[in-house]
Amino acid sequence: MTEWSVEDKVFGITLDNASVNDSMVNFVKSNLLGWELLVGKGEMLHHRCAAHVLNLMVQDGLKVGSAAINNIRESVLFVRSSEARRQKFKDIVAQEGIEYEKSVCLDVTTRWNSTYLMMKTILVFKRAFDALDIQDPAYLCAPSAEQWNLAREMVTLLEVFYNDTVVFSGSLKFMKYWKLMYLTICVPVILDLRFKYEYLEYQLKDDAEIEGQTYMIAVKRAFKELFNAYSSCDDGPSVDVEVMETSVAVVKTITEDFVYDTDGNSA
């Protein structure tokens, strides 16, 4: 950092949650605080990689259905294990009248999205695998009816993540990262003119599951510290946040006193 002359320009570092990264960030944070180069006491220095956190959350969820996923994976391996089995499975698919352009695919166990695609595809061929279970005594890894139902439910849930419409729940995994990341999530929302503080307060203040009111107090404190820290960087006197908030409230009141007609003229 000193070699590149960026030690006074660092606000945040985005990394995954590997312990070695935590140690590195703590070391950097300690040095930057010692040199008085971090605003807000460095509370928002470490940003956890959202994609990595999402992957860990989904991987934890997949553990619930590990037996079903294992049987599905073994079933795919079975029909792909030889050309004779491939052909036999194709014949059964034709007999069952299943028309689908894609074939069953095998997942990469460390990539949840590939596991989702494997399960989504194999559900199309469920009748063919049921028929294979009856016709081939060597097929010993057939999923049970309960496992097929579980796979269908998991596909429905994973589709939300796969389509990037991420809905967070109050799971232990989410709470772990919420406690680490809430400032880096909330402060940008306050700065976004589409949302600001009122939106964040509306979303969190009544959320008992994550103790929203407690976190709102912490967010407000951190935001004030950031504001004062940046204000003190100027040559002029620092601006008191309470004065700033009063001024904003006055301007808002004055603005709301204007009534606009349909032509956009003030009345």
N, C-alpha and C positions, 0 to 999 in steps of 0.2 A: 504494500500500500504506500509506504513512504517512497519506494523506488519509483512508483508511478505518480507520486504527489497527489494521491486521492484521499489521504487520511482525514482531511477536513471536509470531504465531500460525501462521506458515507452516511446514509440514513438507514438503509435496510439491506439485509443479505438473505436471499432465498435459497434454502437448502432443504433436503429431506431430513428425517428425524434420526439418522444414524448417530450413535453416541459419540463417535469421533467428531462429527460436525458440531454437536452440542459443546464439546470441549473446546473446539476451535473458536466458536462464536463467543464463548465465555472469556477466552483469552483475549480476543480482539476487543471485546466490550470493556474488559478491565483496563486495557491500555488506552483506549479512546476516552474513557471516563477520566483516567488519570491525566490526560492531556486536555481535558475539558473540551472535547470535540464532538460530543454527542448531546443532542437535545432530548429533553424528556427522560433523562437518566438512562437512555438506551433501552427503554421498555419495548420499543417496536423495532429493535435491530434485527432480530431473528424472525424471518418469515418462513413458515413451513410450506413446502411445495404442496399446493392444493391437489394436484394430480396424484402425488404420492400418498397423501392422506386419504383421498378417495379410494385408491387402490387397496390400502390397508383396511379401510372400513368394509369394502366389498369382500375381501379375502376372509375377514372375520365372519361375515355373514354366510359365506359358502361353507364354512366348517360345520354349520348346522346340518347341511345336506351332504356331508362328505361320503356317506355310504351310497346314497343314490347316485351321486356324481361318479363315484368309482365304478359302479356297475354299468353306468352309461358309457364311461370311457372304455371299459373292458369289452363292452358290446361292439363299439366301433372298431376296436383293435381286432376283435374276432372276425368280423365280416371283411376286414381289410388284410387279414393275415396271409391269404393265399389267393391265387387267381380263381381256383375252384370255388372257394367260399364267396368271393366277389360275385361270380356268375350266378351262384345259387341264390344269393341275396337279391340280385337284379331280377331273377325269375320270380321270386316271391313278391317283390315290389310290383311287378307287372300283373301277377295273379290277383293282388289286392286292389288293383286299379288306382295305384298312387301315381299321380303325375306331378313331378317336381323336377325342375331343371338341375338343382344342386344335388350332390351326393352327401352322405354322412361325412362329417369332418372331425378330425381329432384335435383336441385343444393343446395348448402349451400351459402346463400346470401353474406356472408363475404369472400368467396373464389372465385375469378374470374375464376380460372381454372375449377371449377365445373360448373360454369355458361356456360363456353365455351363448355364443354362436353354435357351439357343439350341441348344447341342450336344445336350443331353439330348432335346429335342423333335425335332430333325432326324433323330436316329438311329431314331426310330419310323418315319419316312418314307423310310428308306434305299432300299427297293425301288422306291418311286415315283421317286426321283431317278435311280436306275439306269435305269429305264425311260425317263425323260425324256431321259437322255443318248443313248439309242438313237434316240428318236423325233424329237428337235429338234436339228438341226445348229447352231442359234444358241446352244445351251447349251454354252459352252466352258470353264466353270469347275467341272466335275464333280470332286469329290474322288476321288483314286485309292483303290484297295483298302487300301493301306498307310495312307493318311490317315484312312479310315473306322475302321480298327482303332485308330489313335492317338487319334482322337476318343473312341472307346469307353473306352479306358484312362484318358484325362483326365477323363471324366465320372465314372468310378468313384472316382478320387482326389479330385476336387473335391467329390463328394457328402459326404465326411467333413467338409470345411470348411463346406460349405453347411448341414449339419445341426448345426453348432456343436460337433461332437465333434472338436476340433482335436488332431491328433497331430503333435507337433513332431519334426522329424528333425535330423540333424546337418548341415544344409545350410550353405553359406557365409552365406546371408542370415540364417538363424537364429543362427549363431554371432556375427555382427556385433551383433545386438540382445541376445543373451544376455550378451555382455561388457559392454554398456551397462546392462542391466536386472536382472542376477542378484540384486542386493541387494533391489530392490523386489519381486522374485518370492519370494525365499527367506525374508526376515524375516517377512512375514505368515504363512507356513507354520509357522514356529516358534511364533508367537503363537496359532495356531489349536489349540485344545485337542484337536481330532480328530487332529492330526498331530504337532506339536511337533518338537523337534530330531532325535529318533531316526528319525523318518520321513524327514526330509530327508537325513540321513546315509545311511540305507539306500538311498535313490534315487540318490544322487550319488557315494558314496565309491568305487565300483568302475567308474564311467563314464569310461573312458579317452578317449573321443571328445571330451568337453568338459573333460577334466582335472578331474574332479569333486572329487578330494581337495584340489587347490589352491584351488578355489572354496570348499570347506567351511571351510578355514582362514580365508579372507578373510571369510566370512559370520560365523563365530564371533567374529572380532576386531571386526567392525562391530557385532555385537549387544552385545558387552561394552561397547563405547564408548557405545552408546545407553543401556544400562542405567546406567552410571556418570554419563552426562550428565544423565539424568532424576533420578537420585538426588541429584546435587549441586544440583538446583533447589530441594530442600526446605531448610527452615531447619536441620534437624538434620544430623548428620554423614553423609557419603556411605557407602553400603553397598558393601563390596568384593565383586566378583562371585565370587571364589573361595570366600569364606565362604558366599555365597548358594548356590552349587552344592553345597557340602558339606552344608548344611542340608537342601536338597532331597533329596539322596541318602540322608540319614539318615531323613527322613520316609518316603521311598519304601520303604526297607528295613523300617521298622517296620510300614508298611501291608501289605506283602507277607507279613509274619509271621502275619497274621490269616487264618484259614480260615473261610469262611462256608458254613453248611449250606444246604439247599434252602429253608428258611424265612427266610433272611436273617439268622439269629442267629450271632454270632461263636462259634466253637468253642474 
